[in-house]
């Protein structure tokens, strides 16, 4: 089984995947698989543009977790969408020295449920678990993910509404 861990930058994907790796799970960090698929560097948005279709077509499924902002595009058996309250996400991205424009773009994407919507376009809702990482530590988040993949927590999504955090 291949499990995806996806979410907006700053929601905890890499940290939580590291905890799961420490627990003995195989984890593939998707940023390590994308170099051959980079089309260009978008200087305005401070990001790499990936040929997503070619990347997905060229990706060999694995047993374990795939972690990254685009994990939901892969043919995962189950997907965990990490979420973080936009005001907290803004602080996390500021600590990473993201540019103000990149922070605004990611905070807005989180408030608008962009990753969740993309995940629902690719996967049936019964295979998606939305996890709010705002007030949880890494171990607690990893515990929730383990419980979800073992069938001890039901699929869930759509209960988080951060649209009030959108700024005019």
C-alpha positions in Angstrom: 0.0 0.0 0.0 1.2 3.5 -0.8 0.1 6.3 1.5 0.4 10.0 0.6 1.1 12.8 3.0 0.3 16.1 1.4 -0.4 19.7 2.3 0.5 23.3 1.9 4.1 24.1 2.7 4.6 24.5 6.5 1.9 22.1 7.6 4.4 19.5 8.9 4.8 17.0 6.0 8.5 16.5 6.3 8.6 16.5 10.1 5.8 14.0 10.5 7.2 11.8 7.7 10.5 11.8 9.6 8.7 10.6 12.7 7.1 7.8 10.7 10.4 6.9 9.2 11.8 6.7 12.7 9.0 4.2 13.5 10.2 1.9 10.7 8.1 3.0 7.8 9.6 3.5 4.4 9.2 7.2 3.3 10.0 8.7 -0.1 10.5 12.5 0.0 9.0 13.5 -3.3 11.2 16.6 -3.7 14.0 14.1 -4.3 12.2 12.7 -7.3 11.4 15.9 -9.2 14.6 17.2 -10.7 14.2 15.5 -14.1 10.7 17.1 -14.4 11.5 20.7 -13.7 10.3 22.9 -16.6 11.4 26.2 -15.2 12.0 28.3 -12.2 9.2 30.9 -11.5 11.2 33.7 -10.0 8.1 35.8 -9.3 6.5 33.0 -7.2 9.9 31.7 -6.0 9.2 28.1 -7.0 10.0 25.4 -9.4 7.5 24.5 -12.1 7.2 20.8 -12.5 5.7 18.9 -15.5 3.3 17.1 -13.2 1.8 14.8 -15.8 5.3 13.5 -16.8 6.3 13.2 -13.1 3.2 11.2 -12.2 3.6 8.9 -15.3 7.3 8.3 -14.4 6.8 7.7 -10.7 7.1 4.0 -9.6 4.7 3.3 -6.8 6.3 2.3 -3.5 5.3 0.4 -0.4 5.1 2.9 2.4 4.7 6.7 2.5 5.2 9.3 -0.1 5.6 12.8 1.3 5.3 16.1 -0.5 3.1 18.9 -1.6 2.2 16.9 -4.8 1.7 13.5 -3.1 -2.0 13.6 -3.7 -1.4 13.5 -7.5 0.1 10.0 -7.2 -2.0 6.8 -7.3 -2.0 6.5 -3.5 -4.2 4.0 -1.7 -4.9 6.5 1.0 -4.0 10.2 1.4 -3.5 12.3 4.5 -4.0 16.0 3.9 -2.2 18.0 6.6 -3.8 21.4 7.5 -2.7 24.3 9.6 -4.6 27.4 10.7 -3.5 30.2 8.4 -2.2 32.6 11.1 0.0 29.8 12.5 1.1 28.8 9.0 2.1 32.4 8.3 4.4 32.3 11.4 5.9 29.0 10.4 6.7 30.2 6.9 8.1 33.5 8.2 10.5 31.5 10.3 11.6 29.7 7.2 12.4 33.0 5.6 9.8 32.7 2.8 9.2 35.9 0.9 6.1 37.9 1.8 4.6 37.0 -1.6 5.2 33.3 -1.1 3.8 33.4 2.4 0.7 35.2 1.2 0.2 32.7 -1.6 0.5 29.7 0.7 -1.6 31.1 3.5 -4.4 31.9 0.9 -4.1 28.4 -0.6 -4.5 27.0 2.9 -7.5 29.2 3.7 -9.1 28.2 0.4 -8.6 24.4 0.8 -6.6 24.2 -2.4 -4.7 21.0 -1.6 -7.8 19.3 -0.1 -9.8 20.1 -3.3 -7.0 18.8 -5.5 -6.9 15.6 -3.4 -10.7 15.1 -3.8 -10.3 15.5 -7.6 -7.9 12.6 -7.6 -9.1 10.3 -4.8 -12.4 9.1 -3.4 -13.3 10.7 -0.1 -13.3 7.4 1.7 -9.5 7.3 1.2 -8.7 10.7 2.5 -7.9 11.8 6.1 -7.7 15.5 6.8 -5.5 16.2 9.8 -5.2 19.6 11.6 -1.6 20.0 12.7 -2.1 23.4 14.3 -2.0 22.4 17.9 -0.6 18.9 17.7 3.0 17.8 18.1 4.7 15.6 15.6 4.3 12.4 17.5 0.6 13.0 18.0 0.2 13.6 14.2 2.1 10.5 13.4 -0.1 8.5 15.8 -3.2 9.8 14.0 -1.8 8.8 10.7 -0.9 5.3 11.9 -4.4 4.9 13.3 -5.9 6.0 10.0 -3.8 3.6 7.8 -4.7 0.8 10.2 -8.4 1.5 9.9 -8.7 2.7 13.5 -9.7 6.2 12.4 -12.3 6.8 9.7 -11.7 8.9 6.6 -12.7 12.5 7.1 -12.5 15.8 5.3 -14.3 19.0 4.9 -14.8 20.0 8.5 -12.1 22.7 8.5 -13.1 26.1 7.4 -10.5 28.8 7.4 -12.1 31.1 4.9 -12.4 33.8 7.6 -8.6 34.1 7.5 -8.7 35.4 3.9 -7.5 39.0 3.8 -8.9 41.6 1.4 
